[in-house]
Amino acid sequence: MYVIQHHVKKYQHQFPEAVNEVLENMYVDDLLFSVDEEESACEMVASSRRTIWKRDRRKQQPHVESPWNNMKRRKDELYPTPSNVDPNALDTKLQLISTTAKMYDTLGYLSPYLITAKILFQRLWQQGVDWDEKLPDN
């Protein structure tokens, strides 16, 4: 975090609004902010990229899968579309925890579902179910 803040502060005079947003609204490597107009959002994104994400194609990381990458909008509601989760592959405790761990949810919208899976995992642990043992019906 310190390294990002150090480099962002270099652009304080050039992009004051973007620098303030980055310094105040950045958590680890995620930036979350809100603006009233689409034009302001586009300007803020462009300024943020110029301040901390210099384009060096050789060093860019590959695309990271997230349930929000292919988001579907219906009536202003978010519907994540996880691409790497197979609901039919939940036969063992190992598969359950592995599938739960694949759900990258930065904003916490999937928490109600992930908590349910974690509670189920906790109960399986309390019952002494082995990692590769088939899940009980109850």
TIVOKE-324203 format. One line per 5 residues: number of its first residue (from 0); for each residue x, z negated, y of N, C-alpha, C, CB. Coordinates in nm, 2 decimals. Each point is the difference from the previous one (the first is absolute). Glycine has a CB too. Layout:
<zagus>
NUM) X,Z,Y,X,Z,Y,X,Z,Y,X,Z,Y; ...
</zagus>
This chain:
<zagus>
0) 0.08,0.00,-0.12,-0.08,0.00,0.12,0.09,0.00,0.13,-0.18,-0.12,-0.13; 0.28,0.04,0.12,0.09,-0.01,0.12,0.06,0.14,0.03,0.05,-0.24,-0.05; -0.01,0.31,-0.05,0.07,0.13,0.02,-0.10,0.09,0.07,0.15,-0.03,-0.20; -0.27,0.04,0.15,-0.10,0.09,0.07,-0.02,-0.04,0.14,-0.11,0.03,-0.22; 0.09,-0.16,0.24,-0.03,-0.05,0.14,0.12,0.03,0.09,-0.14,-0.18,-0.09
5) 0.26,0.17,0.04,0.12,0.03,0.08,0.00,0.15,0.04,0.13,-0.18,-0.12; -0.15,0.27,0.03,0.00,0.14,0.03,-0.12,0.04,0.09,0.12,0.04,-0.22; -0.23,-0.10,0.20,-0.12,0.04,0.08,0.02,-0.04,0.14,-0.15,-0.03,-0.20; 0.21,-0.09,0.22,0.02,-0.05,0.14,0.08,0.10,0.09,-0.02,-0.23,-0.09; 0.10,0.31,0.02,0.08,0.10,0.07,-0.08,0.10,0.08,0.17,-0.02,-0.17
10) -0.30,0.04,0.13,-0.09,0.10,0.06,-0.10,-0.07,0.09,0.03,0.14,-0.20; -0.01,-0.26,0.24,-0.09,-0.08,0.08,-0.04,0.08,0.13,0.09,-0.22,-0.09; 0.01,0.28,0.16,-0.02,0.07,0.13,-0.07,0.13,-0.03,0.20,-0.12,0.10; -0.17,0.19,-0.21,-0.05,0.13,-0.02,-0.14,0.00,-0.05,0.23,0.07,-0.05; -0.26,-0.16,-0.04,-0.14,-0.01,-0.06,-0.04,-0.15,0.00,0.04,0.20,-0.15
15) -0.07,-0.26,0.26,-0.03,-0.14,0.01,-0.13,-0.04,-0.08,0.10,0.00,0.22; -0.20,0.08,-0.22,-0.12,-0.04,-0.07,0.02,0.01,-0.15,-0.14,0.09,0.19; 0.20,0.01,-0.24,0.03,0.01,-0.14,0.09,-0.11,-0.05,-0.03,0.25,0.01; 0.13,-0.28,0.07,0.10,-0.11,-0.04,-0.08,-0.13,-0.01,0.19,0.12,0.11; -0.27,-0.15,-0.01,-0.08,-0.12,-0.01,-0.09,-0.01,-0.12,0.01,-0.01,0.25
20) -0.08,0.12,-0.28,-0.08,0.01,-0.12,0.08,-0.03,-0.13,-0.15,0.16,0.12; 0.26,-0.09,-0.13,0.09,-0.02,-0.12,0.04,-0.14,-0.01,0.08,0.23,0.02; -0.03,-0.29,0.09,0.05,-0.14,0.00,-0.11,-0.10,-0.04,0.18,0.06,0.17; -0.30,-0.04,-0.12,-0.11,-0.09,-0.02,-0.08,0.02,-0.12,-0.01,-0.02,0.24; 0.00,0.14,-0.30,-0.09,0.03,-0.10,0.07,0.06,-0.13,-0.17,0.04,0.17
25) 0.29,-0.07,-0.19,0.07,0.05,-0.12,0.02,-0.12,-0.09,0.12,0.18,0.13; -0.15,-0.15,-0.26,0.02,-0.10,-0.11,0.08,0.07,-0.10,-0.22,-0.13,0.05; 0.34,0.08,-0.08,0.09,0.06,-0.09,0.03,0.14,0.04,-0.08,-0.15,-0.19; 0.02,0.25,0.13,0.02,0.14,0.04,-0.13,0.07,0.03,0.21,0.01,-0.14; -0.32,-0.09,0.16,-0.13,0.05,0.03,-0.04,-0.02,0.14,-0.07,-0.04,-0.24
30) 0.02,0.14,0.31,-0.04,-0.02,0.14,-0.15,0.03,0.00,0.22,0.07,0.09; -0.29,-0.17,-0.03,-0.15,0.01,0.01,-0.04,-0.04,0.14,-0.03,-0.06,-0.25; -0.04,0.16,0.32,-0.04,-0.02,0.13,-0.13,0.07,0.02,0.23,-0.03,0.09; -0.30,0.00,0.02,-0.13,0.07,0.03,0.00,0.04,0.15,-0.11,-0.14,-0.17; 0.05,0.26,0.19,-0.02,0.05,0.13,-0.14,0.05,0.02,0.25,0.07,0.01
35) -0.29,-0.04,0.11,-0.14,0.04,0.02,-0.03,0.15,-0.01,-0.02,-0.20,0.15; 0.13,0.28,-0.12,-0.02,0.14,0.00,0.09,0.07,-0.10,-0.08,-0.01,0.24; 0.04,0.12,-0.29,0.08,0.08,-0.09,0.13,0.05,0.06,-0.21,0.07,-0.12; 0.20,-0.03,0.24,0.12,0.05,0.07,0.11,-0.11,0.02,-0.15,0.16,0.12; 0.10,-0.28,-0.09,0.09,-0.12,0.01,0.07,-0.02,-0.14,-0.14,-0.10,0.19
40) 0.06,0.11,-0.29,0.06,-0.03,-0.14,0.10,0.11,-0.03,-0.21,-0.10,-0.07; 0.19,0.22,0.10,0.10,0.11,-0.02,0.12,-0.02,0.07,-0.18,0.16,-0.04; 0.17,-0.20,0.17,0.12,-0.03,0.08,0.08,-0.12,-0.05,-0.12,0.09,0.20; 0.04,-0.19,-0.24,0.07,-0.12,-0.06,0.08,0.03,-0.12,-0.18,-0.14,0.10; 0.12,0.22,-0.19,0.06,0.03,-0.13,0.13,0.09,0.03,-0.22,-0.01,-0.12
45) 0.21,0.10,0.21,0.11,0.08,0.04,0.11,-0.08,0.06,-0.15,0.20,0.03; 0.12,-0.29,0.06,0.10,-0.09,0.06,0.06,-0.09,-0.10,-0.12,0.01,0.21; 0.04,-0.06,-0.30,0.05,-0.09,-0.10,0.10,0.07,-0.09,-0.21,-0.13,0.00; 0.18,0.25,-0.04,0.09,0.08,-0.08,0.13,0.02,0.07,-0.19,0.11,-0.11; 0.19,-0.08,0.24,0.12,0.03,0.07,0.08,-0.13,0.02,-0.11,0.18,0.12
50) 0.05,-0.30,-0.12,0.08,-0.12,0.02,0.06,-0.05,-0.13,-0.15,-0.05,0.18; 0.08,0.06,-0.29,0.06,-0.07,-0.13,0.01,0.10,-0.11,-0.10,-0.21,0.07; 0.04,0.32,-0.08,0.01,0.09,-0.11,0.06,0.13,0.04,-0.20,-0.11,-0.11; 0.32,0.11,0.14,0.07,0.12,0.03,0.00,0.09,-0.12,0.15,-0.12,0.16; -0.18,0.25,-0.14,-0.02,0.09,-0.11,0.14,0.04,-0.06,-0.22,0.08,0.10
55) 0.25,-0.13,-0.22,0.12,0.05,-0.07,-0.05,0.03,-0.14,0.17,-0.14,0.14; -0.21,0.26,-0.16,-0.06,0.04,-0.13,0.08,-0.03,-0.12,-0.11,0.18,0.12; 0.24,-0.19,-0.11,0.08,-0.03,-0.11,-0.01,-0.14,-0.05,0.16,0.17,0.08; -0.20,-0.26,0.01,-0.01,-0.14,-0.03,-0.14,-0.05,-0.02,0.21,-0.03,0.13; -0.31,0.11,-0.11,-0.14,-0.05,-0.01,-0.03,-0.03,-0.14,-0.06,0.14,0.19
60) -0.01,-0.25,-0.21,-0.05,-0.03,-0.13,-0.11,0.09,-0.05,0.07,-0.24,0.05; -0.09,0.25,-0.18,-0.11,0.08,-0.05,-0.13,-0.07,0.03,0.14,0.09,-0.18; -0.25,-0.01,0.17,-0.13,-0.05,0.03,-0.04,-0.12,-0.09,-0.06,0.24,0.07; 0.01,-0.34,-0.01,-0.04,-0.12,-0.08,-0.15,0.01,-0.03,0.19,-0.14,0.11; -0.23,0.12,-0.23,-0.14,0.00,-0.04,-0.07,-0.13,0.04,0.06,0.15,-0.20
65) -0.17,-0.13,0.26,-0.09,-0.11,0.04,-0.14,0.04,-0.02,0.17,-0.08,0.17; -0.26,-0.02,-0.20,-0.14,0.04,-0.01,-0.06,0.05,0.13,-0.02,-0.18,-0.18; 0.08,0.16,0.29,-0.05,0.04,0.13,0.05,0.14,0.04,-0.02,-0.23,0.07; 0.11,0.29,-0.15,0.05,0.13,0.03,-0.11,0.11,0.01,0.22,-0.07,-0.10; -0.31,0.07,0.00,-0.10,0.10,-0.01,-0.14,-0.06,0.03,0.14,0.12,-0.17
70) -0.14,-0.19,0.28,-0.12,-0.08,0.04,-0.12,0.10,0.02,0.15,-0.18,0.11; -0.26,0.13,-0.15,-0.12,0.08,0.02,-0.09,-0.07,0.10,0.01,0.10,-0.23; -0.07,-0.03,0.33,-0.08,-0.07,0.10,-0.14,0.04,-0.02,0.19,-0.01,0.16; -0.28,-0.09,-0.17,-0.14,0.02,-0.01,-0.07,-0.10,0.09,0.01,0.10,-0.23; -0.08,-0.06,0.33,-0.06,-0.10,0.09,0.09,-0.10,0.06,-0.21,0.04,-0.13
75) 0.33,0.00,0.16,0.10,-0.09,0.06,0.04,-0.12,-0.10,-0.09,0.06,0.22; 0.08,-0.03,-0.35,0.04,-0.10,-0.10,0.12,0.06,-0.07,-0.23,-0.09,-0.03; 0.33,0.01,-0.01,0.12,0.04,-0.07,-0.02,-0.01,-0.15,0.14,-0.07,0.20; -0.11,0.18,-0.27,0.00,0.00,-0.14,0.14,0.04,-0.05,-0.25,0.06,-0.01; 0.33,-0.16,-0.04,0.13,0.04,-0.05,-0.01,0.09,-0.13,0.10,-0.21,0.10
80) -0.01,0.29,-0.12,0.00,0.09,-0.12,0.13,-0.02,-0.07,-0.16,0.17,0.10; 0.18,-0.28,-0.18,0.13,-0.02,-0.07,0.02,0.11,-0.10,-0.02,-0.25,0.03; 0.14,0.31,-0.02,0.03,0.12,-0.08,0.07,-0.04,-0.13,0.01,0.13,0.20; 0.05,-0.25,-0.21,0.08,-0.04,-0.11,-0.06,-0.11,-0.08,0.20,0.08,0.12; -0.33,-0.10,-0.11,-0.06,-0.11,-0.08,-0.10,0.06,-0.09,0.03,-0.16,0.19
85) -0.01,0.12,-0.32,-0.09,0.05,-0.11,-0.09,-0.12,-0.04,0.17,0.18,-0.08; -0.30,-0.19,0.12,-0.08,-0.11,-0.04,-0.02,-0.02,-0.15,-0.11,0.02,0.22; 0.13,0.09,-0.30,-0.01,-0.01,-0.14,0.12,-0.06,-0.07,-0.15,0.20,0.01; 0.26,-0.21,0.06,0.12,-0.05,-0.06,0.02,-0.15,0.03,0.10,0.22,0.02; -0.21,-0.30,-0.04,0.01,-0.14,0.02,-0.03,-0.08,-0.13,-0.07,0.03,0.24
90) 0.14,0.00,-0.34,-0.02,-0.06,-0.13,0.08,-0.13,-0.02,-0.05,0.23,-0.09; 0.16,-0.24,0.15,0.09,-0.12,-0.02,0.02,-0.07,0.13,0.11,0.11,-0.19; -0.06,-0.24,0.18,0.04,-0.07,0.12,0.11,0.07,0.08,-0.07,-0.22,-0.12; 0.16,0.28,0.05,0.11,0.07,0.07,-0.06,0.12,0.08,0.16,-0.07,-0.18; -0.25,0.14,0.12,-0.06,0.12,0.08,-0.08,-0.05,0.12,-0.01,0.13,-0.22
95) -0.06,-0.24,0.20,-0.08,-0.06,0.11,0.09,-0.03,0.12,-0.17,-0.09,-0.16; 0.28,0.01,0.14,0.08,-0.04,0.11,0.08,0.12,0.05,0.02,-0.23,-0.10; 0.02,0.32,0.02,0.07,0.12,0.05,-0.09,0.09,0.09,0.13,0.00,-0.21; -0.26,0.01,0.17,-0.09,0.08,0.08,-0.03,-0.07,0.13,-0.11,0.09,-0.20; 0.09,-0.22,0.20,-0.02,-0.08,0.12,0.12,0.01,0.10,-0.15,-0.16,-0.13
100) 0.27,0.16,0.07,0.12,0.01,0.09,0.01,0.13,0.06,0.11,-0.16,-0.15; -0.17,0.27,0.10,0.01,0.13,0.05,-0.08,0.02,0.13,0.04,0.09,-0.23; -0.13,-0.18,0.25,-0.09,0.01,0.12,0.06,-0.05,0.12,-0.19,-0.03,-0.15; 0.25,0.12,0.23,0.07,-0.04,0.13,-0.11,0.00,0.11,0.22,0.10,-0.08; -0.25,-0.22,0.13,-0.11,-0.01,0.09,0.05,-0.07,0.13,-0.17,-0.01,-0.19
105) 0.23,0.08,0.28,0.06,-0.06,0.12,-0.10,-0.08,0.08,0.16,0.18,0.00; -0.28,-0.12,0.02,-0.10,-0.06,0.09,-0.09,-0.11,-0.07,0.00,0.21,0.13; 0.01,-0.22,-0.26,-0.08,-0.10,-0.07,-0.14,0.03,-0.03,0.15,-0.16,0.11; -0.19,0.29,-0.09,-0.13,0.04,-0.03,-0.04,-0.01,-0.15,0.01,0.15,0.20; 0.09,-0.14,-0.29,-0.03,-0.01,-0.14,0.01,-0.14,-0.06,0.08,0.23,-0.02
110) -0.05,-0.33,0.11,0.02,-0.14,-0.04,-0.11,-0.05,-0.09,0.13,-0.03,0.20; -0.26,0.05,-0.17,-0.10,-0.06,-0.09,0.01,0.05,-0.14,-0.15,-0.01,0.20; 0.19,0.14,-0.22,0.01,0.05,-0.13,0.13,-0.04,-0.07,-0.13,0.20,0.07; 0.24,-0.21,0.01,0.13,-0.04,-0.06,-0.01,-0.15,-0.03,0.12,0.18,0.13; -0.18,-0.26,-0.05,-0.02,-0.14,-0.04,-0.07,-0.02,-0.13,0.00,-0.06,0.25
115) -0.11,0.14,-0.27,-0.07,-0.01,-0.12,0.09,0.03,-0.12,-0.21,0.07,0.12; 0.29,0.03,-0.11,0.09,0.04,-0.11,0.11,-0.11,-0.02,-0.04,0.24,0.05; 0.08,-0.30,0.06,0.10,-0.11,-0.01,-0.06,-0.12,-0.07,0.12,0.09,0.20; -0.25,-0.12,-0.17,-0.06,-0.12,-0.06,-0.02,0.03,-0.15,-0.12,-0.05,0.21; 0.08,0.17,-0.24,-0.01,0.04,-0.15,0.14,-0.02,-0.06,-0.18,0.17,0.05
120) 0.29,-0.12,0.01,0.13,-0.02,-0.05,0.03,-0.14,-0.02,0.07,0.21,0.11; -0.10,-0.30,-0.02,0.02,-0.14,-0.01,-0.07,-0.06,-0.12,0.03,-0.02,0.25; -0.16,0.06,-0.27,-0.07,-0.05,-0.11,0.06,0.04,-0.14,-0.21,0.00,0.15; 0.25,0.13,-0.15,0.07,0.05,-0.12,0.12,-0.09,-0.03,-0.08,0.24,0.04; 0.16,-0.27,0.06,0.12,-0.08,-0.01,-0.04,-0.14,-0.06,0.11,0.13,0.19
125) -0.21,-0.19,-0.13,-0.05,-0.13,-0.05,-0.05,0.00,-0.14,-0.06,-0.05,0.23; 0.01,0.16,-0.28,-0.05,0.02,-0.13,0.11,0.03,-0.10,-0.22,0.08,0.09; 0.34,-0.06,-0.04,0.11,0.03,-0.09,0.01,0.14,-0.05,0.00,-0.24,-0.06; -0.07,0.33,0.12,0.00,0.14,-0.04,0.14,0.06,0.02,-0.24,0.03,0.06; 0.30,0.03,-0.16,0.13,0.06,0.00,0.00,0.13,0.09,0.06,-0.10,-0.23
130) 0.06,0.14,0.28,0.01,0.12,0.08,-0.06,0.12,-0.06,0.20,-0.10,0.10; -0.17,0.13,-0.23,-0.04,0.12,-0.06,-0.13,-0.02,-0.09,0.24,0.08,0.00; -0.30,-0.19,0.01,-0.12,-0.03,-0.08,-0.12,0.06,0.07,0.10,-0.21,-0.09; -0.19,0.27,0.01,-0.12,0.06,0.06,-0.08,-0.11,0.07,-0.01,0.17,-0.19; -0.05,-0.13,0.30,-0.08,-0.10,0.09,-0.12,-0.04,-0.08,0.09,0.10,0.21
135) -0.13,-0.23,-0.20,-0.12,-0.05,-0.06,-0.12,0.05,0.07,0.12,-0.21,-0.08; -0.24,0.21,0.02,-0.12,0.05,0.06,-0.06,-0.09,0.10,-0.04,0.12,-0.21; 0.07,-0.25,0.20,-0.05,-0.10,0.09,0.09,-0.01,0.13,-0.11,-0.13,-0.19
</zagus>
